[in-house]
Amino acid sequence: MSNEQIIWNFFVGKGLTEEGTAGVIGNLFAESALNSKNLQNSYEAKLGYTDDTYTAAVDSGAYTEQQFINDKAGYGLAQWTSAGRKQNLYNYWKENDYDSIGN
């Protein structure tokens, strides 16, 4: 199933209208092209990572939790940059035992 369909089903399933869901998807597309592993483009050169290598480094622990939380680089579907939001994303990933933070 595509990211678009997963996101659509999630928000419609939570009771959002189709129009509202389309608006959310449009916003997320503008932020990340619906790539859940998206590293903010302006940080790729600064940090020396691509979307995939950054995600893999976080997944493996080579890029530590504290680095991830505090680097101010936008990440994920919504391009979260704040330490609090990135901490919550990191915690959610760990608490739910997903194989990758990008999932």
C-alpha positions as CSV (number, residue, x, y, z in Angstrom):
1,M,0.0,0.0,0.0
2,S,1.3,3.5,-0.9
3,N,2.1,6.2,1.7
4,E,-0.8,8.2,0.2
5,Q,-3.3,5.4,0.8
6,I,-2.0,4.7,4.3
7,I,-2.3,8.4,5.3
8,W,-5.7,8.7,3.6
9,N,-7.0,5.6,5.5
10,F,-5.6,6.8,8.8
11,F,-7.2,10.3,8.7
12,V,-10.5,9.2,7.2
13,G,-10.6,6.4,9.8
14,K,-10.2,9.0,12.5
15,G,-13.3,10.8,11.2
16,L,-11.7,13.5,9.1
17,T,-13.7,14.5,6.0
18,E,-12.3,13.6,2.6
19,E,-11.7,17.3,2.0
20,G,-9.9,17.7,5.2
21,T,-7.8,14.6,4.6
22,A,-6.9,15.9,1.1
23,G,-5.7,19.1,2.8
24,V,-3.5,17.3,5.2
25,I,-2.0,15.1,2.5
26,G,-1.4,18.2,0.4
27,N,0.5,19.8,3.3
28,L,2.5,16.7,4.0
29,F,3.3,16.4,0.3
30,A,4.7,20.0,0.4
31,E,6.8,19.2,3.5
32,S,8.2,15.8,2.5
33,A,6.8,14.6,-0.8
34,L,5.1,12.0,1.5
35,N,8.5,10.4,2.2
36,S,8.5,9.3,5.8
37,K,12.3,9.1,5.8
38,N,12.8,12.7,4.4
39,L,15.7,14.7,5.8
40,Q,15.3,18.4,5.3
41,N,17.2,19.1,2.0
42,S,19.2,22.0,3.5
43,Y,20.6,19.7,6.2
44,E,21.7,16.9,3.9
45,A,25.0,18.7,3.0
46,K,25.4,20.2,6.5
47,L,25.1,16.8,8.2
48,G,26.6,14.7,5.4
49,Y,23.6,12.4,5.1
50,T,20.9,11.5,2.6
51,D,17.4,10.6,3.6
52,D,18.3,6.9,3.6
53,T,21.8,7.2,5.3
54,Y,20.4,9.5,8.0
55,T,17.6,7.1,8.8
56,A,20.0,4.2,8.8
57,A,22.3,6.0,11.2
58,V,19.5,6.8,13.6
59,D,18.2,3.3,13.4
60,S,21.6,1.8,14.2
61,G,22.5,4.3,16.9
62,A,25.5,5.6,15.0
63,Y,23.6,8.9,15.1
64,T,22.6,9.1,18.7
65,E,19.2,10.0,20.2
66,Q,20.6,13.3,21.4
67,Q,22.0,14.1,18.0
68,F,18.7,13.4,16.4
69,I,16.7,15.3,18.9
70,N,18.9,18.4,18.9
71,D,20.2,18.8,15.3
72,K,17.2,21.0,14.3
73,A,16.9,19.2,10.9
74,G,13.4,18.7,9.7
75,Y,12.6,15.0,9.5
76,G,9.7,12.7,8.4
77,L,6.4,13.4,6.8
78,A,5.8,16.7,8.7
79,Q,9.5,17.8,8.8
80,W,9.6,18.1,12.5
81,T,12.5,20.3,13.7
82,S,11.8,21.0,17.4
83,A,13.5,18.9,20.0
84,G,10.2,18.1,21.7
85,R,8.5,16.7,18.6
86,K,11.6,14.8,17.5
87,Q,11.9,13.4,21.0
88,N,8.2,12.2,20.8
89,L,8.9,10.7,17.4
90,Y,11.9,8.9,18.7
91,N,10.1,7.6,21.8
92,Y,7.1,6.4,19.7
93,W,9.5,4.5,17.5
94,K,11.2,2.8,20.4
95,E,8.0,2.2,22.4
96,N,6.3,0.5,19.5
97,D,9.4,-1.5,18.4
98,Y,9.2,-0.5,14.7
99,D,12.2,-1.6,12.7
100,S,13.0,2.0,11.6
101,I,12.3,5.5,12.8
102,G,11.3,6.2,9.2
103,N,8.4,3.8,9.5
